[in-house]
Amino acid sequence: MEKTVSGIMLTVLLIGMLTLAFNIQPVKGWTGTVYIRADGSIEPSDAPIITYDNVTYTLTDNITSSGDGIVVERDNIVVDGAGYTLVGANYYKGVDLTGSSNVTVKNMKIEAFDYGIWLEYSSSNTISGNNITANLESSIYLYYASNNTISGNIFTKASYGIRGFGSANVISENDITEFYCGIQLSYSSQNAILENHIATIEYGVLLSSSSNNTIFGNNIMANHQNGIEIDYSSKNIILGNNLTANNRGILALSSSTNTISKNNISSNDRDGIWLVSSSGNSISKNHIIANMRYGIFFSNSSNNKLHHNSLTYNTQQIYDTSWDMSGYPVSVNTWDDGYPSGGNYWSDYTGVDADGDGIGDTPYVIDADNQDRYPLMHPWSPLPVHNINTGLGYATIQEAINADETLNGHTIFAEAGTYTENIVINKTVSLIGKDRDGTIIDGDGTTDAIRITAENVTVRNFMIRNEGSNPGIHLYYANSSLIENNFITNTHDAIWLEHSFQNIVRRNNVSSNNNQGVLLHYSSNNTIQENVVEYSGYANINIYASHNNTIQGNIMQHHWLAFIIHYGSSKNQILENTFDGEYAIFSGGNKFYHNNFLKTFSGAFVALNTWDDGYPSGGNYWIDYVDADVKSGSGQDLPGSDGIGDTPYIIDADNRDHYPLMSPYGAPQFLTYRLTIATTVGGTTSPTIGTYNYTANSTVQVTAISNVDYIFDHWELATVNVGSANPYTVLMDSNHTLKAVFIYSPPLSPLSASISPLSASINLGQSVSFTSAVSGGTSPYTHQWYVDDNPVSDATSASWIFTPTASGIYYIHVKVTDSKGNMTQSETARVTVAAVPVGGYSFPVEGSIKADPLIPCLALVTVSATILTAIKRKNSKKNKIFS
């Protein structure tokens, strides 16, 4: 019996020792590295991965590897983990997708590698549904990776969840926890970081030297440092994120022209938003609530625009640590969007709103140089349409107008965006868009885009479209309204006044409408002023059975029929307009003066009108008037020039301009021409592609901007190659189309960089001279040296001298960017700096020593052998006693 017990104990001990020595894991299956070759074969042949259709490769067992786990050399395939685990030895890459494209990796657990998945020069791959955990450096590393989708994965326990640099990648709906940094991208652009859950780590999302990325809809919470940090980064969009219970919600360091909007930034341990040396950023529509120190913290950050934010119950709403030599704050920012759009909501604002317009009657004062002139009385709604008076928000413009809370005299403000709806305004309201280029009302063509049936209505700052046979804006029995600063295009009649009086139509751009630009129909006593009306299907301005209207300061161009007055229209004043087209007058009793007629008249007159304002005010400028100006006076019979022709301009037998002007009237009203800018694949332009109006005979410079791996080749002006000068200057003497042509030109070899020396030991006060060598990519190159991962100011040459100011160990590397925006990083050099000369003193070195697993094994074996020997001796002694 005792022998049996001894045997059992020995067996148990040996199993324990082997487990301790070799760290056997229960998931261990097949061991080795699997290669999916370019020809579709799998090596080695006994690897636990199969394919039935030569497209989907499926794991059939766990894989343990001391090197790379799975190396994919083939494009256009699916690697399905089928729930199995890929385990490494804390080195190498779990799945290596170097050079791969259109590969899907899914349903796999990947753990204990250096990098879970490695994408190098990889594009259009999909990483989804994986559990990537306990990898040393990062779950996923991007190295010149573009157009990849990383979605629906679980990342835990590594230094970084996703790290690297690349462009146009989509990182969405991942769960990222227990890291130093959830997502870090450097020198990266056009990536989308969407709806991820990032929690309980140091940094949530970190962008460094990156531009034109979008961070949208992420839930970033309970992180020990910053929820989102952008360093030396520009033109990024941080939109609609939830940033809660971090140290700081958002930090911007030396970053400009970013958009921070519609985020919920609440209950952070220190600050909601912290700006350091950052300018030109737009910060709007954020809810900044109950942050423990400051709502927004400024340090040397000016020229930022902040509006429509709600700052509520922060310990202190705003704090500025920036002071000039005289003790004045130097962070000077804009705190409102003008009236009636308004500024921000402040929970500690103590002013009143006596006039009930939803805006405080006195400014919210931050300091002597910063104040919100139009503080909101209500928090800004997250919905896009706002009743400024009540603070309520709505999804559509019509919903806002119809609301019971919307009363006569209220202002409806619409944020930038497209509103696909046909609107009826039957209340006395002001409908204001954010701006007419970005706030679009797109009717469906079945009826008017905007139909106004109330009085004293204002419509301002919209682009209005309405395909079909209906108007853009239709005033129907509507009086005393203002239609101002809109762009109305692609409708039937752009602006139609029907039985409407005493309205003002002012400073609109009316272009490319199918029938008429502005139509007055049985409408009198209106003012049509300072509009640009062009490219109308029938007439730019048409007056029908309407009286006592003032048509002033308009430009009517680019159509054969610029202007028409039908029968029954009289006592209209037409003054200070520019007509670049024909005109037809069928009704008498109207007065024309100070107009510029830039085309020879060939229309018809059947009634008598007045064509001048007397002397010396004068008449009109006629491009085909050929007489001289050597006389003056009301009878043009006195010596001396007076700017008026000596003889009348004869229109027909009944109509003449008695005092024709010798030059265009007043401030020059220049014609405009269209420039359409286009590109081939591979780049963009500045100004960006699109159609623009420019003053006739002006010049426009257009710059071509290449994408990565493309170069600009030449311009085509109306399909004619006009060379490769960049920028190219266009003379706007007519309508033009300019196209930038790019060609694909990848680098002959990948960009790489090395530095020398890779190690050095010096005394404090000495220096190390570093040099870099670059190959591949496309010259010229730019350099940035780093010490301990921090960029060194002004260290941007191919060589650099490092002079440390304190003893210790330093790690040095250089990042190199080529002319196409490709970036690489050198290996890391180690510099040891001693405080005293080597050999001057000696110190004991203390530190933990990693035990070899065989040491405890041997100890355990020794103890076990001793116990067994003792048992054996005791048994032998007992046997002797009883024998």
ROZASE-762422 format. One record per residue (C-alpha): x, y, z; residue in three letters. Coordinates in steps of 0.5 Angstrom, whole numbers, plus 500, padded with zeros to 3 digits. Layout:
<nodes>
XYZAla
...
</nodes>
This chain:
<nodes>
500500500Met
506505502Glu
509503495Lys
503505492Thr
502512495Val
509513494Ser
508512487Gly
502516486Ile
506522490Met
512521485Leu
507521479Thr
504528481Val
510531483Leu
513529476Leu
507532472Ile
507539476Gly
515539475Met
514538467Leu
508543467Thr
512548471Leu
518547467Ala
515547460Phe
509552461Asn
504547457Ile
497551456Gln
491547455Pro
490550448Val
496547445Lys
495544438Gly
499543432Trp
506547433Thr
509551427Gly
508556422Thr
503556417Val
504559410Tyr
499560405Ile
503561399Arg
501565393Ala
499559389Asp
494557394Gly
498551397Ser
499550404Ile
505549407Glu
507545411Pro
502540408Ser
500537415Asp
498544418Ala
491544421Pro
488549416Ile
484546410Ile
481549404Thr
475546400Tyr
473552395Asp
481555394Asn
478561397Val
476560404Thr
482557409Tyr
479554415Thr
483552421Leu
481545424Thr
485546430Asp
489550435Asn
496553433Ile
502554437Thr
508558434Ser
515560436Ser
515564430Gly
510567426Asp
503564426Gly
500564419Ile
504568413Val
499570408Val
502570401Glu
496570397Arg
491575395Asp
483575395Asn
482570400Ile
478568407Val
482566413Val
477563418Asp
479561425Gly
473557426Ala
474559433Gly
481556434Tyr
486559438Thr
493562435Leu
498562440Val
505565440Gly
512565444Ala
511573445Asn
515574439Tyr
514575432Tyr
507576428Lys
500572429Gly
498573422Val
503576417Asp
499580411Leu
505583408Thr
503586401Gly
497582402Ser
490585399Ser
483583399Asn
484578405Val
479577410Thr
481574417Val
476573422Lys
473568428Asn
480567431Met
483568437Lys
490571437Ile
495571443Glu
502572446Ala
505574440Phe
509581439Asp
504583434Tyr
497580433Gly
496582426Ile
501585422Trp
499589415Leu
505592411Glu
504595405Tyr
497592405Ser
490594402Ser
483593402Ser
483587407Asn
478586413Thr
479584420Ile
473582423Ser
470578429Gly
477576432Asn
479576439Asn
486579440Ile
489579447Thr
496579451Ala
500581445Asn
506585447Leu
506591442Glu
500591439Ser
494587437Ser
494590430Ile
500594427Tyr
499598420Leu
505599416Tyr
503603410Tyr
497600410Ala
491603406Ser
483602405Asn
483596410Asn
477595415Thr
478593422Ile
471592425Ser
468588430Gly
474585434Asn
476584441Ile
482587443Phe
485586450Thr
492586454Lys
497589450Ala
501596449Ser
497598443Tyr
490596441Gly
492599434Ile
498602432Arg
502605426Gly
501609420Phe
496609414Gly
491612410Ser
483611408Ala
483605413Asn
476604417Val
477602424Ile
470601427Ser
465597433Glu
471594436Asn
472593444Asp
479595446Ile
481595453Thr
487594458Glu
492597454Phe
497603454Tyr
493606448Cys
487604444Gly
488607437Ile
495611436Gln
496613428Leu
502617426Ser
503621420Tyr
496618417Ser
490621413Ser
483620411Gln
482614416Asn
475613420Ala
475611427Ile
468609428Leu
463607434Glu
469603438Asn
468602445His
475604448Ile
476604456Ala
480603462Thr
487604459Ile
492610459Glu
490614452Tyr
484612448Gly
485615441Val
492619439Leu
493622433Leu
500625432Ser
502629425Ser
496626422Ser
491630418Ser
484629415Asn
482623419Asn
475622422Thr
473620429Ile
466619430Phe
461616435Gly
466612439Asn
465611447Asn
471613450Ile
471612458Met
474611464Ala
481612461Asn
487614466His
490620461Gln
486623455Asn
480620452Gly
482623445Ile
489627444Glu
491630437Ile
498632437Asp
501636431Tyr
495635427Ser
490638423Ser
484638419Lys
481632423Asn
474631425Ile
472629432Ile
464628432Leu
459625436Gly
463621441Asn
462620448Asn
468622453Leu
466620460Thr
470619466Ala
477620463Asn
483624466Asn
481629460Arg
476629455Gly
480632449Ile
487634448Leu
489638442Ala
497640442Leu
500644437Ser
494642432Ser
490647428Ser
484647423Thr
480641427Asn
473640428Thr
470638435Ile
463638434Ser
457634438Lys
461630443Asn
458629450Asn
464631454Ile
462629461Ser
465628468Ser
472627467Asn
477628472Asp
480634470Arg
478638464Asp
473637458Gly
477640453Ile
484642453Trp
488646448Leu
495648448Val
498652443Ser
492650438Ser
489655433Ser
484656428Gly
480650431Asn
472650430Ser
469647437Ile
461647437Ser
455643439Lys
459640444Asn
455638451His
461640456Ile
458637463Ile
460636470Ala
468636469Asn
472636475Met
476642474Arg
475646468Tyr
470645462Gly
475648457Ile
482650459Phe
487654454Phe
494655454Ser
497660448Asn
491658444Ser
488663440Ser
483664434Asn
479658435Asn
471659434Lys
467656439Leu
459657439His
453653440His
456649446Asn
453647452Ser
457648458Leu
454646464Thr
456645472Tyr
463645470Asn
467647477Thr
470652472Gln
467653465Gln
473657462Ile
480657464Tyr
486661461Asp
494660463Thr
496664458Ser
499671459Trp
503676456Asp
509680459Met
504685462Ser
500680465Gly
494680459Tyr
491673457Pro
494672450Val
488667448Ser
483671444Val
478667441Asn
471668438Thr
465665442Trp
459666438Asp
456665431Asp
453672430Gly
446674431Tyr
441670431Pro
445664431Ser
448666437Gly
453663442Gly
454658447Asn
449656453Tyr
453657460Trp
449654466Ser
452660470Asp
450666466Tyr
446671470Thr
443675465Gly
436676462Val
432675456Asp
427681456Ala
426681448Asp
424673448Gly
429672442Asp
432666446Gly
439670447Ile
441674453Gly
441681453Asp
448682456Thr
454678454Pro
457673458Tyr
464675460Val
470671460Ile
475676461Asp
477683458Ala
479680451Asp
474674451Asn
466674451Gln
460671448Asp
456677445Arg
450672444Tyr
449667450Pro
444662449Leu
438662454Met
437654453His
442649451Pro
443647444Trp
439641441Ser
443636438Pro
437636432Leu
439640426Pro
433645426Val
433650432His
428655434Asn
432660437Ile
427663442Asn
425656445Thr
431652445Gly
427646442Leu
430642436Gly
427639430Tyr
429634425Ala
426638419Thr
424645418Ile
417644417Gln
417640423Glu
420646427Ala
415651423Ile
409647425Asn
410646432Ala
405649437Asp
411652441Glu
413656434Thr
410663434Leu
410669430Asn
416673431Gly
420666432His
427665429Thr
428658426Ile
435656425Phe
438650420Ala
445647421Glu
449646415Ala
446639411Gly
441637406Thr
433638408Tyr
430634403Thr
423637404Glu
418642401Asn
416647406Ile
410651407Val
411657411Ile
405660414Asn
407663420Lys
411670421Thr
418667422Val
425668420Ser
428662417Leu
435662417Ile
441657414Gly
448656417Lys
450658410Asp
448658403Arg
453653400Asp
452648405Gly
445649408Thr
441646402Ile
433645401Ile
432640396Asp
425639394Gly
422633390Asp
419637384Gly
412636386Thr
410643389Thr
414649391Asp
421648395Ala
419654399Ile
411656399Arg
410663403Ile
403665405Thr
404669411Ala
407676412Glu
413679414Asn
417672413Val
425672412Thr
428666408Val
436667408Arg
442663407Asn
440657403Phe
441653397Met
435651394Ile
433646389Arg
427643386Asn
427639380Glu
421639376Gly
416645374Ser
415648380Asn
418654383Pro
424655388Gly
421660393Ile
414662391His
411668395Leu
403667394Tyr
399673397Tyr
405674402Ala
407681403Asn
413685407Ser
418679406Ser
425679405Leu
428673401Ile
436675402Glu
443671400Asn
440665397Asn
443661392Phe
437658388Ile
438653382Thr
435647378Asn
428650379Thr
423652374His
422659376Asp
427661382Ala
423666385Ile
416667384Trp
412673387Leu
404672386Glu
399677388His
405679393Ser
407686395Phe
412690399Gln
417685399Asn
425685398Ile
429680394Val
436682395Arg
443679394Arg
441672391Asn
445668386Asn
439665381Val
443661376Ser
441655371Ser
433655372Asn
429652367Asn
424658366Asn
425665369Gln
430667375Gly
425672378Val
418673376Leu
413678378Leu
406676377His
401681379Tyr
405684384Ser
407691386Ser
411695390Asn
417690391Asn
424691391Thr
429686387Ile
436689389Gln
443687388Glu
442679385Asn
446676380Val
441672375Val
444668370Glu
443662365Tyr
435662366Ser
431658361Gly
427664358Tyr
428670362Ala
432672368Asn
427677370Ile
420678368Asn
415683370Ile
408681368Tyr
402686370Ala
406689376Ser
407696378His
411701382Asn
417696383Asn
424697384Thr
429693380Ile
436696382Gln
443694382Gly
442687379Asn
447683374Ile
443679369Met
447675364Gln
449669360His
442669357His
439672350Trp
433675354Leu
436678360Ala
430682362Phe
422683360Ile
416687362Ile
410685359His
403688358Tyr
400692364Gly
406693368Ser
408701369Ser
411706374Lys
417701375Asn
424703376Gln
429700373Ile
436703375Leu
443701376Glu
443694373Asn
448691368Thr
444687362Phe
448682358Asp
443680354Gly
437682350Glu
431685353Tyr
424686351Ala
419692353Ile
412691351Phe
409696357Ser
410703358Gly
410708363Gly
417705366Asn
423709368Lys
430706366Phe
437710368Tyr
444708370His
443701367Asn
449698363Asn
447695357Phe
452691354Leu
449688348Lys
446691342Thr
438692343Phe
434687338Ser
428687341Gly
421690341Ala
418696344Phe
411698343Val
410703348Ala
413709351Leu
418709357Asn
423714360Thr
430712359Trp
434717363Asp
434721370Asp
435728367Gly
441732367Tyr
446732370Pro
444725373Ser
444722366Gly
441716362Gly
444709361Asn
451706358Tyr
450703351Trp
455699349Ile
454701342Asp
453708343Tyr
459711338Val
458719339Asp
463723342Ala
463727348Asp
466734347Val
460738350Lys
456739356Ser
449742359Gly
442740359Ser
442742352Gly
449739350Gln
451745347Asp
456748352Leu
463747351Pro
467741355Gly
466734356Ser
461732362Asp
461724361Gly
455724357Ile
454723350Gly
453729346Asp
447726342Thr
441722344Pro
441714344Tyr
436712339Ile
432706341Ile
426707336Asp
422712334Ala
418713341Asp
424711345Asn
431715346Arg
436716352Asp
437723352His
443723356Tyr
447717354Pro
453715359Leu
460715356Met
462709361Ser
459704365Pro
455707371Tyr
458707378Gly
462702381Ala
464697376Pro
459691376Gln
463686372Phe
461680369Leu
462673371Thr
464666368Tyr
464659370Arg
471655372Leu
469647373Thr
475644376Ile
476636375Ala
481631376Thr
483624374Thr
484619379Val
490620384Gly
490627387Gly
486633388Thr
486641387Thr
486647391Ser
481650390Pro
478643390Thr
474640385Ile
467643383Gly
464649379Thr
466656381Tyr
464663379Asn
469668377Tyr
469676375Thr
470676368Ala
478677366Asn
480676373Ser
485670373Thr
485664378Val
491660380Gln
489652381Val
494648384Thr
494640383Ala
496636389Ile
498628388Ser
496623393Asn
501617395Val
504613389Asp
501618384Tyr
505624381Ile
502630377Phe
503630370Asp
499636366His
493640365Trp
487640360Glu
484646359Leu
477644355Ala
481637353Thr
487641350Val
494639354Asn
496646356Val
503643360Gly
505642367Ser
506648370Ala
503648378Asn
500652380Pro
496653373Tyr
493660372Thr
487661368Val
484667365Leu
477668366Met
475671359Asp
470665358Ser
467659361Asn
473654362His
474647364Thr
480645367Leu
482638369Lys
489636373Ala
491629370Val
495624375Phe
499618373Ile
500612378Tyr
508612380Ser
509608386Pro
516608389Pro
521603385Leu
523600392Ser
520601399Pro
522607403Leu
527605409Ser
532609413Ala
538607418Ser
542611423Ile
549610425Ser
551609431Pro
546604434Leu
549605441Ser
554609445Ala
556610452Ser
558618454Ile
559622460Asn
555628461Leu
557634458Gly
559630451Gln
555629445Ser
553624440Val
553625432Ser
548621429Phe
547621421Thr
542617417Ser
541614411Ala
535613406Val
533609401Ser
527607396Gly
521612396Gly
521618392Thr
526624394Ser
526629397Pro
526627404Tyr
524630410Thr
527628417His
525628424Gln
529626430Trp
526623436Tyr
529622443Val
525617447Asp
519617442Asp
518625443Asn
520629437Pro
526634438Val
525641436Ser
529643430Asp
532636429Ala
530636422Thr
536634418Ser
539628415Ala
544629421Ser
544631428Trp
548632434Ile
545629441Phe
547633447Thr
544630453Pro
543634459Thr
542629464Ala
545622466Ser
541616464Gly
539611458Ile
536615452Tyr
533611446Tyr
534615439Ile
531614432His
529618426Val
522618422Lys
523620414Val
518622410Thr
518622402Asp
515627397Ser
509623396Lys
508622404Gly
510615405Asn
514615412Met
518610415Thr
522609422Gln
529607423Ser
532602428Glu
533605435Thr
539607438Ala
541606445Arg
545612448Val
548611456Thr
550617459Val
554617465Ala
554622471Ala
562621472Val
567618468Pro
567611467Val
571607473Gly
570613477Gly
566610482Tyr
562603482Ser
555601485Phe
552595486Pro
547593481Val
540591484Glu
534588480Gly
530582479Ser
533576475Ile
528572471Lys
529565474Ala
530559469Asp
524555469Pro
529549470Leu
531552477Ile
525551481Pro
524544477Cys
531542480Leu
529544487Ala
523541487Leu
526534484Val
531535490Thr
526536495Val
522530493Ser
528525492Ala
529527500Thr
522526502Ile
522519498Leu
529517501Thr
526519508Ala
520515507Ile
524509504Lys
529509510Arg
523509515Lys
520503512Asn
526499512Ser
527501519Lys
520498520Lys
521492517Asn
527490521Lys
523492527Ile
517487525Phe
522482522Ser
</nodes>
